[in-house]
Amino acid sequence: MAQRVVVTGASSGIGAATVRRFTEIGWDTVAVARREDRLQQLAQETGCLPVVCDITDEAQVAQLAETVRETGGATGLVNNAGGAIGLDRVEDASNDEWRRMFEVNVIGLRSVTAALLPVLREGATRDGWASILNLTSTAGHGVYKHGGGYIAAKSAAHAVTEVLRLELAGEPIRVMELAPGLVHTEEFTLNRMRGDVDAAARLGIYDDVEPLTPEDVARVLVGTFEQPPHVNQDLIILRPVAQSSHVDTHKGPLVPRES
């Protein structure tokens, strides 16, 4: 029987790339997101099971868990859904936007994990093990100006991951975290700039630098699930070579210094 994994935030970017990678190596995949049209396209491409669900809606999350159980269960969960809104100073930020970031990045992650843990335990009983991976960000491991809400949310997601690992000690369920740095996805910066295409372009985040791609992240992410069951990669920080820290990105060619 093929292993089966649930991936949230699967309609684009890292989530969609992760679904593609899992299906390429033979995993059955449940793709979860709000946008039904995107999910249907991904299902036609990969054969994944599409499930429309807003992870901030507890009733929808409960139905997601029931759907997963009824259609074959799961031994894997990737909490990928998340995102940033705004680049405001702490004193100028919108509480509503901070709440939205916490709802998606932290509370939604907790809701999905709690709802699916009984399903994962059933999978672990059947197959001997199960895995949870939370996709956070290097923003959860260091601060920078004008990112207070997103940094706070991803820091909380990191803390939840650490606590969950302690709480599941003694069970055959590994808890992992992947924290990417600069990744060029089709929507992250656009969403951060509240849909303003021109403002997103003016930021120039990806100018003169080779960032990670969603496929780069997916390759590493899926690789953690392919490790022997007793191997737990607690935390992986993943950055492009040009990004030496979350606040220091080299622009331009990478060339060796003369000795």
N, C-alpha and C positions, 0 to 999 in steps of 0.2 A: 504494500500500500504506500502510495506517495505521501511524503510529508505535506502538511497543509499550513499555510500562514495567512494571517490577516494583516493587511497594510492600510493604515488610515492616511488621509490626505493624498489619495492615490490618483486624483484627476489630472495632475500635472507635475512638472519638476522632478524632484527626488523621489516622490511617491510613485509616480508613473514609471520612472526608470527602475525602481526597485521591483515593481510588479513584473516588468519585462524581464529583469535579470532572474528572478525566482522562477518564472515560467520557462526560461531558456534552459535552466539546469534541472527541470523536471518536477518542481514543486507545484502542487495545487495552490492557487492563490485566490483569496477573497479581497477584492479591491473596494475600499470604502471612501466615500466622499459625498459632498452635497450635490455636485453637478452631474445630473443623470446623463446628459448628452456626452460629456467627456468620458464617463465611465463606460457607456455603451460602445464608444469608439475603441476604448482600451480592451474591452471584452472581445470585440470582433478581431482585434489584432492579436491578442494573447491567449484567449480562451479562459481568462479569469472569470470568477463569479462577481458581478458588480452588485454592490449593495449601497443604495442611497441612504445616507445617514448624516445628520448634523450632530457632531460629537458633543456639542454644548447642550443638547436636548436629552435629558435622562431617559425619557420614554423611548426615544428613537434608539438610544444606546442599548437599552434593555431588549428591544426588538432585534437589534443587530446580533446580540449574543445568542438569542433564540434561533435566529436564522442560521448562524454559524453552526450551532449544535445540531439543528435539524438536517443540515446539508452535508454533514460529515465531520464536524468538530474541527479542532486545530491543535497543533503543537507549537505554533509560533505566533507572535504578535509584534508588529512594528508600529509603535506610536510615532508616526511621522507628522501628523497634522499640526500646524502651528503657523506662526507668522508675526510680522512686525507692523506697527502702524505709527508713522510719524517720526520726526527727528527733533522733537521739541525739548527745550530745557525742562528740568524737573518743575521749576516754578511756573512754567507756561503750559504744561501738558494738560490734556483732557482726561479727567477721571473716567469718563465713559470709554475712551480708547484704551486706557490702562485696564479697565475691567474686561474689555473684549480680549485683550492679549492674555490676561490671566485665565479667562474662560476657555480659550482655545489651547494655549500652551501648557496649562497646569491642571485646571479642573477637568477639562475634557480628557486629558491624558489619564487622570485618576479614575474618571468614570468608566472609560473603556477598559482600563486594566482591571478594575474591580468587577465589572460585568463579565469579562472573559476569563478571569482566573478559574472559576469552576470548570469551564470548558477546557482550559489548558491542563487542569489537573486530571480531567478525564483522559486527555490525550497522553499525558505523562504516564498514567496508569496503564494505558494500552501499549505505548511505544517505549516507555522507560525514561523519557525526558521531555522537557518543553523549554522554550526560550522566549524571553521578552527583551526587545531592544527599544530604547527610547532615543529618538533623534533630538538632540538639544542643539547647542551651538557653542562656539568658543566665546560667545557673548555671556554664556553662563559661567565662564571661568576667568573673566577679567572685564574690566569696565572701560568705557570710552565716553566722551562727551556726547550729549544729545541722543542717548539711547536708553534712558533710565527705565522706561516701562518694559521694553523688550529684554534688557539685561536682567531686570528684576524677575521677569517671568521665566526666562531660561535658567537663571540661578535657582529658582524654585523647582523647576523641572529636574535639574541636576540633583537637588536635595531629595526630592521625592524618589528618584531612582536609587540613591544611596540607602534611604530608609527601607525601601521595598526589598532590596537585597538582604538587608539584615532580618527583615520580618519573614522572608521566605527561606531562611537558613534551615537546612535539614530536609528540604524538599528538592526533588530533581528538576528544579526550574531555575535556569540561569537568568540573571538580570544584567543587561549590558547597556552601555551608553556610547553613542557615537556623536561627537561634537565637531561638526565641520566649521571651517573658517570661510574664506571667500569662495562662494559658489555662484556661478552665473546661471540662474534659472530664468524662465520666461516671465515670471510674475512677482518674485519676491520684492524687488525694488519698486516695481510699479505699485504693488499693494501698499508698500511702506509709504509711498508718496500719494496715497489715497486715490490712485488711478490717474494721476496727472502724468501723462507721457512725457511732456516737455521737462517737467521737474525731475523726473527719473533720469532722463538723458543728461541733464545739466550736472547731476551728481558726479558723473564720470568715474564711477567706482571701478568699472571694468576696463577703462582706457589704459592702453600701454602696459597691460599685465595679462598673463595667462592664468585665469582662475580655474578652480575645479569645475567640472561639469557634473550634472546629475548622474551621469553614467559612472563617473569616477567614484562618487559617493556610494552608489548602488553596488558597485563591485566590491568595495570594502565591507559594506553593510551585510550583504548576502554571504560574504566569506566568513563572517562571525558565526552564522548559523551552520556553516559547513564544517566547523571545527568539531573534534570529538566531543561527545556530550559532557565530559568532565572538565572541559576547558572553558573558562569564563573570562572573556575579555571585558573586564569591568568598565574601562574607559578608554576610548580611542579619540585622540585629537587629530583631526585631518585638515591639513592646509596645503595650498599650492606652495611650491618652493619659493616663490617670490614673496610670500607672506611669512615673515619671520616671527611675528606676533600678531595679536588681534588689533594692534594699533600701528603696525609698521609693515607696509607693503611697498616693495621696490617696484618702481615704474620704469619700463624700458627693458632692453635686452639683459639677459643674465650672461655675464662673461667672466672667465677666470681672471683674477688679478695676476699681475706679473710678480714673480718671486724676487 
